[in-house]
Each structure stands twice: as structure tokens, then as C-alpha cells.
Amino acid sequence: DASAAIPVGPPAVPVRVPGLHTQRAGLGAFGRSRLRVFAGAGCTGLADEIARYLGKDATDAVERKRFADGEAYVRLAESVRGCNVFLVQSTCCPVNDNLMELL
């Protein structure tokens, strides 16, 4: 019977992702001092909740400006060298603005 050869269900051995199986949400591997969570303009509330869940007081600072011609300027307010960085951004309306901010 050919159908007997197709495995069904979860794997027999649990899959472990490095850094995600330790303390609350992987903070043991990330470390609070090296963890950065930045929020895009499309979902600041969600990003704040994620940051609090990960043990941070708030999201890290992002500088946003609009030029006179409508172009976006986005700059992270601190260095992220050697850090674990999470960018939280929605691609809902206005899609173009949110996507360009993320890039």
C-alpha cells in the first residue's frame, strides 16, 4: 500500500530552535541588553506589547520625518551593531508608506 509510506502527524523527535527554547520567549539566549525592538508607524501598539512581553519597558527610538516632496526618512536612534533586532511593521494601508518605512 503506497499510503503507508507517507508519514502523518508531528515528527517523533521535537524540533529545537537555538535560543527559542530557553526562558521566557528566548531571553536567555538574546539577553535584554542586546535586544532591540523597533516599531514602524503602522503598528506601534503591537510593537509595544511585544517589547513588554520580551521584558523591555518600551520599544527603542525611531526617528521619522517626511520631506517636502513626500518622501520618507527613517533612522534608528541608536547603534544596533552586535544586537538582536526585531522590526515590527504592518503592511496594511497605507501599504506604500509602511513598506517603504520598513525598507
Jmol script that loads the backbone (N, CA, C; Angstrom):
load data "model"
ATOM      1  N   ASP A   1       0.846  -1.180   0.000  1.00  0.00           N
ATOM      2  CA  ASP A   1       0.000   0.000   0.000  1.00  0.00           C
ATOM      3  C   ASP A   1       0.891   1.244   0.000  1.00  0.00           C
ATOM      4  N   ALA A   2       0.734   2.150  -0.959  1.00  0.00           N
ATOM      5  CA  ALA A   2       1.574   3.336  -1.113  1.00  0.00           C
ATOM      6  C   ALA A   2       1.316   4.369  -0.023  1.00  0.00           C
ATOM      7  N   SER A   3       0.112   4.437   0.508  1.00  0.00           N
ATOM      8  CA  SER A   3      -0.192   5.445   1.520  1.00  0.00           C
ATOM      9  C   SER A   3       0.482   5.150   2.856  1.00  0.00           C
ATOM     10  N   ALA A   4       0.901   3.931   3.099  1.00  0.00           N
ATOM     11  CA  ALA A   4       1.550   3.578   4.356  1.00  0.00           C
ATOM     12  C   ALA A   4       2.936   4.198   4.465  1.00  0.00           C
ATOM     13  N   ALA A   5       3.553   4.585   3.352  1.00  0.00           N
ATOM     14  CA  ALA A   5       4.907   5.134   3.360  1.00  0.00           C
ATOM     15  C   ALA A   5       4.933   6.634   3.676  1.00  0.00           C
ATOM     16  N   ILE A   6       3.778   7.299   3.649  1.00  0.00           N
ATOM     17  CA  ILE A   6       3.726   8.740   3.893  1.00  0.00           C
ATOM     18  C   ILE A   6       3.530   8.978   5.385  1.00  0.00           C
ATOM     19  N   PRO A   7       4.521   9.650   6.054  1.00  0.00           N
ATOM     20  CA  PRO A   7       4.368   9.903   7.482  1.00  0.00           C
ATOM     21  C   PRO A   7       3.267  10.932   7.743  1.00  0.00           C
ATOM     22  N   VAL A   8       2.505  10.715   8.782  1.00  0.00           N
ATOM     23  CA  VAL A   8       1.421  11.616   9.148  1.00  0.00           C
ATOM     24  C   VAL A   8       1.609  12.018  10.605  1.00  0.00           C
ATOM     25  N   GLY A   9       1.380  13.299  10.899  1.00  0.00           N
ATOM     26  CA  GLY A   9       1.487  13.778  12.276  1.00  0.00           C
ATOM     27  C   GLY A   9       2.811  14.443  12.555  1.00  0.00           C
ATOM     28  N   PRO A  10       3.028  14.815  13.815  1.00  0.00           N
ATOM     29  CA  PRO A  10       4.257  15.520  14.171  1.00  0.00           C
ATOM     30  C   PRO A  10       5.459  14.600  14.117  1.00  0.00           C
ATOM     31  N   PRO A  11       6.658  15.172  13.977  1.00  0.00           N
ATOM     32  CA  PRO A  11       7.849  14.329  13.968  1.00  0.00           C
ATOM     33  C   PRO A  11       8.037  13.641  15.316  1.00  0.00           C
ATOM     34  N   ALA A  12       8.704  12.514  15.304  1.00  0.00           N
ATOM     35  CA  ALA A  12       8.905  11.739  16.516  1.00  0.00           C
ATOM     36  C   ALA A  12       9.833  12.461  17.489  1.00  0.00           C
ATOM     37  N   VAL A  13      10.778  13.249  16.972  1.00  0.00           N
ATOM     38  CA  VAL A  13      11.726  13.979  17.808  1.00  0.00           C
ATOM     39  C   VAL A  13      11.366  15.456  17.756  1.00  0.00           C
ATOM     40  N   PRO A  14      11.216  16.128  18.904  1.00  0.00           N
ATOM     41  CA  PRO A  14      10.865  17.545  18.874  1.00  0.00           C
ATOM     42  C   PRO A  14      11.950  18.369  18.199  1.00  0.00           C
ATOM     43  N   VAL A  15      11.552  19.358  17.434  1.00  0.00           N
ATOM     44  CA  VAL A  15      12.489  20.238  16.747  1.00  0.00           C
ATOM     45  C   VAL A  15      12.841  21.371  17.701  1.00  0.00           C
ATOM     46  N   ARG A  16      14.127  21.608  17.889  1.00  0.00           N
ATOM     47  CA  ARG A  16      14.574  22.680  18.792  1.00  0.00           C
ATOM     48  C   ARG A  16      15.213  23.787  17.969  1.00  0.00           C
ATOM     49  N   VAL A  17      14.789  25.010  18.226  1.00  0.00           N
ATOM     50  CA  VAL A  17      15.366  26.172  17.569  1.00  0.00           C
ATOM     51  C   VAL A  17      16.301  26.826  18.572  1.00  0.00           C
ATOM     52  N   PRO A  18      17.587  26.985  18.234  1.00  0.00           N
ATOM     53  CA  PRO A  18      18.531  27.570  19.185  1.00  0.00           C
ATOM     54  C   PRO A  18      18.061  28.941  19.655  1.00  0.00           C
ATOM     55  N   GLY A  19      18.084  29.161  20.954  1.00  0.00           N
ATOM     56  CA  GLY A  19      17.728  30.449  21.525  1.00  0.00           C
ATOM     57  C   GLY A  19      16.252  30.643  21.789  1.00  0.00           C
ATOM     58  N   LEU A  20      15.398  29.763  21.304  1.00  0.00           N
ATOM     59  CA  LEU A  20      13.973  29.949  21.500  1.00  0.00           C
ATOM     60  C   LEU A  20      13.369  28.955  22.473  1.00  0.00           C
ATOM     61  N   HIS A  21      14.169  28.083  23.033  1.00  0.00           N
ATOM     62  CA  HIS A  21      13.635  27.100  23.964  1.00  0.00           C
ATOM     63  C   HIS A  21      14.067  27.377  25.400  1.00  0.00           C
ATOM     64  N   THR A  22      14.724  28.503  25.634  1.00  0.00           N
ATOM     65  CA  THR A  22      15.129  28.846  26.990  1.00  0.00           C
ATOM     66  C   THR A  22      14.066  29.692  27.641  1.00  0.00           C
ATOM     67  N   GLN A  23      14.433  30.507  28.605  1.00  0.00           N
ATOM     68  CA  GLN A  23      13.483  31.280  29.394  1.00  0.00           C
ATOM     69  C   GLN A  23      12.431  31.962  28.535  1.00  0.00           C
ATOM     70  N   ARG A  24      11.629  32.772  29.159  1.00  0.00           N
ATOM     71  CA  ARG A  24      10.506  33.458  28.524  1.00  0.00           C
ATOM     72  C   ARG A  24      10.885  34.054  27.175  1.00  0.00           C
ATOM     73  N   ALA A  25      10.311  33.525  26.118  1.00  0.00           N
ATOM     74  CA  ALA A  25      10.482  33.987  24.742  1.00  0.00           C
ATOM     75  C   ALA A  25      11.935  34.036  24.297  1.00  0.00           C
ATOM     76  N   GLY A  26      12.801  33.215  24.890  1.00  0.00           N
ATOM     77  CA  GLY A  26      14.174  33.154  24.430  1.00  0.00           C
ATOM     78  C   GLY A  26      15.086  34.216  24.992  1.00  0.00           C
ATOM     79  N   LEU A  27      14.704  34.917  26.046  1.00  0.00           N
ATOM     80  CA  LEU A  27      15.548  35.978  26.576  1.00  0.00           C
ATOM     81  C   LEU A  27      16.854  35.450  27.137  1.00  0.00           C
ATOM     82  N   GLY A  28      16.907  34.186  27.513  1.00  0.00           N
ATOM     83  CA  GLY A  28      18.156  33.635  27.995  1.00  0.00           C
ATOM     84  C   GLY A  28      19.217  33.675  26.918  1.00  0.00           C
ATOM     85  N   ALA A  29      18.840  33.473  25.671  1.00  0.00           N
ATOM     86  CA  ALA A  29      19.792  33.488  24.572  1.00  0.00           C
ATOM     87  C   ALA A  29      20.026  34.905  24.045  1.00  0.00           C
ATOM     88  N   PHE A  30      18.977  35.736  24.036  1.00  0.00           N
ATOM     89  CA  PHE A  30      19.108  37.075  23.474  1.00  0.00           C
ATOM     90  C   PHE A  30      19.758  38.038  24.463  1.00  0.00           C
ATOM     91  N   GLY A  31      19.334  38.016  25.684  1.00  0.00           N
ATOM     92  CA  GLY A  31      19.811  38.961  26.672  1.00  0.00           C
ATOM     93  C   GLY A  31      19.106  40.301  26.499  1.00  0.00           C
ATOM     94  N   ARG A  32      18.639  40.867  27.582  1.00  0.00           N
ATOM     95  CA  ARG A  32      17.881  42.125  27.490  1.00  0.00           C
ATOM     96  C   ARG A  32      18.738  43.276  26.999  1.00  0.00           C
ATOM     97  N   SER A  33      20.016  43.299  27.353  1.00  0.00           N
ATOM     98  CA  SER A  33      20.860  44.427  26.974  1.00  0.00           C
ATOM     99  C   SER A  33      21.163  44.440  25.481  1.00  0.00           C
ATOM    100  N   ARG A  34      21.100  43.313  24.813  1.00  0.00           N
ATOM    101  CA  ARG A  34      21.392  43.245  23.383  1.00  0.00           C
ATOM    102  C   ARG A  34      20.129  43.123  22.537  1.00  0.00           C
ATOM    103  N   LEU A  35      18.977  43.178  23.155  1.00  0.00           N
ATOM    104  CA  LEU A  35      17.711  43.019  22.453  1.00  0.00           C
ATOM    105  C   LEU A  35      17.159  44.392  22.079  1.00  0.00           C
ATOM    106  N   ARG A  36      16.837  44.584  20.808  1.00  0.00           N
ATOM    107  CA  ARG A  36      16.262  45.839  20.332  1.00  0.00           C
ATOM    108  C   ARG A  36      14.964  45.534  19.607  1.00  0.00           C
ATOM    109  N   VAL A  37      13.912  46.274  19.930  1.00  0.00           N
ATOM    110  CA  VAL A  37      12.612  46.142  19.264  1.00  0.00           C
ATOM    111  C   VAL A  37      12.238  47.513  18.737  1.00  0.00           C
ATOM    112  N   PHE A  38      12.114  47.623  17.417  1.00  0.00           N
ATOM    113  CA  PHE A  38      11.767  48.886  16.774  1.00  0.00           C
ATOM    114  C   PHE A  38      10.380  48.772  16.168  1.00  0.00           C
ATOM    115  N   ALA A  39       9.606  49.838  16.310  1.00  0.00           N
ATOM    116  CA  ALA A  39       8.234  49.851  15.807  1.00  0.00           C
ATOM    117  C   ALA A  39       8.122  50.726  14.578  1.00  0.00           C
ATOM    118  N   GLY A  40       7.462  50.196  13.557  1.00  0.00           N
ATOM    119  CA  GLY A  40       7.099  51.016  12.412  1.00  0.00           C
ATOM    120  C   GLY A  40       5.849  51.811  12.758  1.00  0.00           C
ATOM    121  N   ALA A  41       5.554  52.828  11.963  1.00  0.00           N
ATOM    122  CA  ALA A  41       4.400  53.690  12.240  1.00  0.00           C
ATOM    123  C   ALA A  41       3.084  52.931  12.101  1.00  0.00           C
ATOM    124  N   GLY A  42       3.085  51.806  11.401  1.00  0.00           N
ATOM    125  CA  GLY A  42       1.854  51.066  11.162  1.00  0.00           C
ATOM    126  C   GLY A  42       1.355  50.243  12.325  1.00  0.00           C
ATOM    127  N   CYS A  43       2.201  50.007  13.344  1.00  0.00           N
ATOM    128  CA  CYS A  43       1.745  49.135  14.441  1.00  0.00           C
ATOM    129  C   CYS A  43       2.532  49.384  15.722  1.00  0.00           C
ATOM    130  N   THR A  44       2.517  50.601  16.188  1.00  0.00           N
ATOM    131  CA  THR A  44       3.268  50.929  17.400  1.00  0.00           C
ATOM    132  C   THR A  44       2.704  50.217  18.626  1.00  0.00           C
ATOM    133  N   GLY A  45       1.392  50.063  18.699  1.00  0.00           N
ATOM    134  CA  GLY A  45       0.785  49.380  19.847  1.00  0.00           C
ATOM    135  C   GLY A  45       1.216  47.937  19.944  1.00  0.00           C
ATOM    136  N   LEU A  46       1.194  47.228  18.822  1.00  0.00           N
ATOM    137  CA  LEU A  46       1.616  45.831  18.806  1.00  0.00           C
ATOM    138  C   LEU A  46       3.086  45.712  19.186  1.00  0.00           C
ATOM    139  N   ALA A  47       3.914  46.589  18.651  1.00  0.00           N
ATOM    140  CA  ALA A  47       5.344  46.543  18.961  1.00  0.00           C
ATOM    141  C   ALA A  47       5.596  46.803  20.441  1.00  0.00           C
ATOM    142  N   ASP A  48       4.840  47.717  21.049  1.00  0.00           N
ATOM    143  CA  ASP A  48       4.982  47.968  22.485  1.00  0.00           C
ATOM    144  C   ASP A  48       4.616  46.729  23.297  1.00  0.00           C
ATOM    145  N   GLU A  49       3.552  46.040  22.899  1.00  0.00           N
ATOM    146  CA  GLU A  49       3.162  44.810  23.598  1.00  0.00           C
ATOM    147  C   GLU A  49       4.228  43.734  23.458  1.00  0.00           C
ATOM    148  N   ILE A  50       4.802  43.604  22.275  1.00  0.00           N
ATOM    149  CA  ILE A  50       5.868  42.622  22.050  1.00  0.00           C
ATOM    150  C   ILE A  50       7.071  42.960  22.917  1.00  0.00           C
ATOM    151  N   ALA A  51       7.444  44.235  22.961  1.00  0.00           N
ATOM    152  CA  ALA A  51       8.588  44.656  23.767  1.00  0.00           C
ATOM    153  C   ALA A  51       8.350  44.353  25.248  1.00  0.00           C
ATOM    154  N   ARG A  52       7.151  44.645  25.748  1.00  0.00           N
ATOM    155  CA  ARG A  52       6.835  44.350  27.156  1.00  0.00           C
ATOM    156  C   ARG A  52       6.882  42.850  27.415  1.00  0.00           C
ATOM    157  N   TYR A  53       6.376  42.054  26.480  1.00  0.00           N
ATOM    158  CA  TYR A  53       6.405  40.594  26.631  1.00  0.00           C
ATOM    159  C   TYR A  53       7.843  40.091  26.712  1.00  0.00           C
ATOM    160  N   LEU A  54       8.733  40.726  25.967  1.00  0.00           N
ATOM    161  CA  LEU A  54      10.138  40.321  25.962  1.00  0.00           C
ATOM    162  C   LEU A  54      10.920  40.907  27.132  1.00  0.00           C
ATOM    163  N   GLY A  55      10.238  41.648  28.020  1.00  0.00           N
ATOM    164  CA  GLY A  55      10.890  42.158  29.210  1.00  0.00           C
ATOM    165  C   GLY A  55      11.462  43.547  29.079  1.00  0.00           C
ATOM    166  N   LYS A  56      11.165  44.249  27.999  1.00  0.00           N
ATOM    167  CA  LYS A  56      11.651  45.619  27.824  1.00  0.00           C
ATOM    168  C   LYS A  56      10.558  46.587  28.269  1.00  0.00           C
ATOM    169  N   ASP A  57      10.951  47.778  28.693  1.00  0.00           N
ATOM    170  CA  ASP A  57       9.969  48.779  29.119  1.00  0.00           C
ATOM    171  C   ASP A  57       9.164  49.325  27.945  1.00  0.00           C
ATOM    172  N   ALA A  58       9.824  49.522  26.821  1.00  0.00           N
ATOM    173  CA  ALA A  58       9.164  50.076  25.630  1.00  0.00           C
ATOM    174  C   ALA A  58      10.007  49.747  24.408  1.00  0.00           C
ATOM    175  N   THR A  59       9.500  50.115  23.241  1.00  0.00           N
ATOM    176  CA  THR A  59      10.269  49.919  22.017  1.00  0.00           C
ATOM    177  C   THR A  59      11.404  50.931  21.967  1.00  0.00           C
ATOM    178  N   ASP A  60      12.398  50.639  21.167  1.00  0.00           N
ATOM    179  CA  ASP A  60      13.529  51.535  21.003  1.00  0.00           C
ATOM    180  C   ASP A  60      13.154  52.680  20.062  1.00  0.00           C
ATOM    181  N   ALA A  61      13.896  53.774  20.157  1.00  0.00           N
ATOM    182  CA  ALA A  61      13.545  55.005  19.435  1.00  0.00           C
ATOM    183  C   ALA A  61      13.819  54.918  17.931  1.00  0.00           C
ATOM    184  N   VAL A  62      12.860  55.420  17.167  1.00  0.00           N
ATOM    185  CA  VAL A  62      12.979  55.522  15.717  1.00  0.00           C
ATOM    186  C   VAL A  62      12.680  56.972  15.334  1.00  0.00           C
ATOM    187  N   GLU A  63      13.577  57.563  14.548  1.00  0.00           N
ATOM    188  CA  GLU A  63      13.362  58.930  14.069  1.00  0.00           C
ATOM    189  C   GLU A  63      12.693  58.861  12.701  1.00  0.00           C
ATOM    190  N   ARG A  64      11.530  59.509  12.584  1.00  0.00           N
ATOM    191  CA  ARG A  64      10.785  59.513  11.320  1.00  0.00           C
ATOM    192  C   ARG A  64      10.530  60.949  10.887  1.00  0.00           C
ATOM    193  N   LYS A  65      10.743  61.207   9.603  1.00  0.00           N
ATOM    194  CA  LYS A  65      10.456  62.535   9.039  1.00  0.00           C
ATOM    195  C   LYS A  65       9.848  62.358   7.659  1.00  0.00           C
ATOM    196  N   ARG A  66       9.159  63.378   7.214  1.00  0.00           N
ATOM    197  CA  ARG A  66       8.655  63.449   5.843  1.00  0.00           C
ATOM    198  C   ARG A  66       9.292  64.652   5.180  1.00  0.00           C
ATOM    199  N   PHE A  67       9.900  64.437   4.027  1.00  0.00           N
ATOM    200  CA  PHE A  67      10.454  65.548   3.263  1.00  0.00           C
ATOM    201  C   PHE A  67       9.316  66.305   2.591  1.00  0.00           C
ATOM    202  N   ALA A  68       9.611  67.494   2.101  1.00  0.00           N
ATOM    203  CA  ALA A  68       8.592  68.339   1.470  1.00  0.00           C
ATOM    204  C   ALA A  68       7.949  67.657   0.266  1.00  0.00           C
ATOM    205  N   ASP A  69       8.707  66.800  -0.416  1.00  0.00           N
ATOM    206  CA  ASP A  69       8.157  66.120  -1.595  1.00  0.00           C
ATOM    207  C   ASP A  69       7.408  64.835  -1.234  1.00  0.00           C
ATOM    208  N   GLY A  70       7.270  64.540   0.069  1.00  0.00           N
ATOM    209  CA  GLY A  70       6.512  63.375   0.499  1.00  0.00           C
ATOM    210  C   GLY A  70       7.347  62.134   0.765  1.00  0.00           C
ATOM    211  N   GLU A  71       8.637  62.183   0.467  1.00  0.00           N
ATOM    212  CA  GLU A  71       9.500  61.028   0.697  1.00  0.00           C
ATOM    213  C   GLU A  71       9.703  60.817   2.200  1.00  0.00           C
ATOM    214  N   ALA A  72       9.931  59.565   2.585  1.00  0.00           N
ATOM    215  CA  ALA A  72      10.091  59.214   3.998  1.00  0.00           C
ATOM    216  C   ALA A  72      11.554  59.140   4.381  1.00  0.00           C
ATOM    217  N   TYR A  73      11.844  59.558   5.601  1.00  0.00           N
ATOM    218  CA  TYR A  73      13.168  59.434   6.202  1.00  0.00           C
ATOM    219  C   TYR A  73      12.992  58.678   7.509  1.00  0.00           C
ATOM    220  N   VAL A  74      13.682  57.549   7.652  1.00  0.00           N
ATOM    221  CA  VAL A  74      13.593  56.739   8.865  1.00  0.00           C
ATOM    222  C   VAL A  74      15.004  56.404   9.308  1.00  0.00           C
ATOM    223  N   ARG A  75      15.295  56.635  10.590  1.00  0.00           N
ATOM    224  CA  ARG A  75      16.616  56.331  11.124  1.00  0.00           C
ATOM    225  C   ARG A  75      16.469  55.768  12.527  1.00  0.00           C
ATOM    226  N   LEU A  76      17.181  54.673  12.787  1.00  0.00           N
ATOM    227  CA  LEU A  76      17.199  54.100  14.138  1.00  0.00           C
ATOM    228  C   LEU A  76      18.045  55.030  15.009  1.00  0.00           C
ATOM    229  N   ALA A  77      17.558  55.373  16.183  1.00  0.00           N
ATOM    230  CA  ALA A  77      18.196  56.379  17.018  1.00  0.00           C
ATOM    231  C   ALA A  77      19.429  55.869  17.766  1.00  0.00           C
ATOM    232  N   GLU A  78      19.768  54.604  17.616  1.00  0.00           N
ATOM    233  CA  GLU A  78      20.933  54.057  18.306  1.00  0.00           C
ATOM    234  C   GLU A  78      21.579  52.970  17.459  1.00  0.00           C
ATOM    235  N   SER A  79      22.800  52.656  17.785  1.00  0.00           N
ATOM    236  CA  SER A  79      23.526  51.619  17.064  1.00  0.00           C
ATOM    237  C   SER A  79      22.930  50.252  17.386  1.00  0.00           C
ATOM    238  N   VAL A  80      22.871  49.387  16.385  1.00  0.00           N
ATOM    239  CA  VAL A  80      22.367  48.033  16.591  1.00  0.00           C
ATOM    240  C   VAL A  80      23.455  46.990  16.329  1.00  0.00           C
ATOM    241  N   ARG A  81      24.683  47.449  16.229  1.00  0.00           N
ATOM    242  CA  ARG A  81      25.797  46.534  15.986  1.00  0.00           C
ATOM    243  C   ARG A  81      25.897  45.525  17.122  1.00  0.00           C
ATOM    244  N   GLY A  82      25.900  44.255  16.783  1.00  0.00           N
ATOM    245  CA  GLY A  82      26.017  43.192  17.766  1.00  0.00           C
ATOM    246  C   GLY A  82      24.744  42.900  18.541  1.00  0.00           C
ATOM    247  N   CYS A  83      23.633  43.506  18.148  1.00  0.00           N
ATOM    248  CA  CYS A  83      22.368  43.318  18.854  1.00  0.00           C
ATOM    249  C   CYS A  83      21.444  42.377  18.085  1.00  0.00           C
ATOM    250  N   ASN A  84      20.488  41.823  18.796  1.00  0.00           N
ATOM    251  CA  ASN A  84      19.404  41.072  18.180  1.00  0.00           C
ATOM    252  C   ASN A  84      18.275  42.063  17.960  1.00  0.00           C
ATOM    253  N   VAL A  85      17.924  42.287  16.694  1.00  0.00           N
ATOM    254  CA  VAL A  85      16.994  43.354  16.330  1.00  0.00           C
ATOM    255  C   VAL A  85      15.713  42.760  15.763  1.00  0.00           C
ATOM    256  N   PHE A  86      14.584  43.292  16.244  1.00  0.00           N
ATOM    257  CA  PHE A  86      13.274  42.931  15.723  1.00  0.00           C
ATOM    258  C   PHE A  86      12.613  44.193  15.203  1.00  0.00           C
ATOM    259  N   LEU A  87      12.227  44.173  13.933  1.00  0.00           N
ATOM    260  CA  LEU A  87      11.489  45.277  13.326  1.00  0.00           C
ATOM    261  C   LEU A  87      10.039  44.839  13.218  1.00  0.00           C
ATOM    262  N   VAL A  88       9.140  45.594  13.838  1.00  0.00           N
ATOM    263  CA  VAL A  88       7.722  45.250  13.814  1.00  0.00           C
ATOM    264  C   VAL A  88       7.024  46.302  12.977  1.00  0.00           C
ATOM    265  N   GLN A  89       6.468  45.872  11.842  1.00  0.00           N
ATOM    266  CA  GLN A  89       5.795  46.799  10.938  1.00  0.00           C
ATOM    267  C   GLN A  89       4.675  46.070  10.221  1.00  0.00           C
ATOM    268  N   SER A  90       3.587  46.749  10.055  1.00  0.00           N
ATOM    269  CA  SER A  90       2.455  46.209   9.322  1.00  0.00           C
ATOM    270  C   SER A  90       2.544  46.649   7.866  1.00  0.00           C
ATOM    271  N   THR A  91       1.960  45.876   6.998  1.00  0.00           N
ATOM    272  CA  THR A  91       1.891  46.284   5.590  1.00  0.00           C
ATOM    273  C   THR A  91       0.449  46.581   5.191  1.00  0.00           C
ATOM    274  N   CYS A  92      -0.345  47.022   6.169  1.00  0.00           N
ATOM    275  CA  CYS A  92      -1.722  47.414   5.863  1.00  0.00           C
ATOM    276  C   CYS A  92      -1.718  48.844   5.317  1.00  0.00           C
ATOM    277  N   CYS A  93      -2.882  49.372   5.028  1.00  0.00           N
ATOM    278  CA  CYS A  93      -2.989  50.726   4.457  1.00  0.00           C
ATOM    279  C   CYS A  93      -2.397  51.759   5.387  1.00  0.00           C
ATOM    280  N   PRO A  94      -1.633  52.676   4.904  1.00  0.00           N
ATOM    281  CA  PRO A  94      -1.148  52.875   3.540  1.00  0.00           C
ATOM    282  C   PRO A  94       0.041  51.949   3.245  1.00  0.00           C
ATOM    283  N   VAL A  95      -0.165  51.018   2.364  1.00  0.00           N
ATOM    284  CA  VAL A  95       0.812  49.970   2.080  1.00  0.00           C
ATOM    285  C   VAL A  95       2.146  50.548   1.642  1.00  0.00           C
ATOM    286  N   ASN A  96       2.142  51.479   0.694  1.00  0.00           N
ATOM    287  CA  ASN A  96       3.384  52.027   0.172  1.00  0.00           C
ATOM    288  C   ASN A  96       4.198  52.701   1.274  1.00  0.00           C
ATOM    289  N   ASP A  97       3.568  53.524   2.090  1.00  0.00           N
ATOM    290  CA  ASP A  97       4.278  54.228   3.158  1.00  0.00           C
ATOM    291  C   ASP A  97       4.855  53.253   4.173  1.00  0.00           C
ATOM    292  N   ASN A  98       4.068  52.283   4.598  1.00  0.00           N
ATOM    293  CA  ASN A  98       4.540  51.309   5.590  1.00  0.00           C
ATOM    294  C   ASN A  98       5.660  50.437   5.046  1.00  0.00           C
ATOM    295  N   LEU A  99       5.554  50.013   3.805  1.00  0.00           N
ATOM    296  CA  LEU A  99       6.585  49.167   3.209  1.00  0.00           C
ATOM    297  C   LEU A  99       7.873  49.955   3.008  1.00  0.00           C
ATOM    298  N   MET A 100       7.786  51.169   2.549  1.00  0.00           N
ATOM    299  CA  MET A 100       8.992  51.978   2.337  1.00  0.00           C
ATOM    300  C   MET A 100       9.663  52.301   3.670  1.00  0.00           C
ATOM    301  N   GLU A 101       8.891  52.500   4.714  1.00  0.00           N
ATOM    302  CA  GLU A 101       9.461  52.739   6.036  1.00  0.00           C
ATOM    303  C   GLU A 101      10.210  51.508   6.526  1.00  0.00           C
ATOM    304  N   LEU A 102       9.690  50.347   6.241  1.00  0.00           N
ATOM    305  CA  LEU A 102      10.329  49.107   6.652  1.00  0.00           C
ATOM    306  C   LEU A 102      11.645  48.887   5.925  1.00  0.00           C
ATOM    307  N   LEU A 103      11.686  49.233   4.655  1.00  0.00           N
ATOM    308  CA  LEU A 103      12.915  49.053   3.873  1.00  0.00           C
ATOM    309  C   LEU A 103      13.979  50.005   4.322  1.00  0.00           C
TER     310      LEU A 103
END
end "model"
wireframe off; spacefill off
backbone 0.3
color backbone group
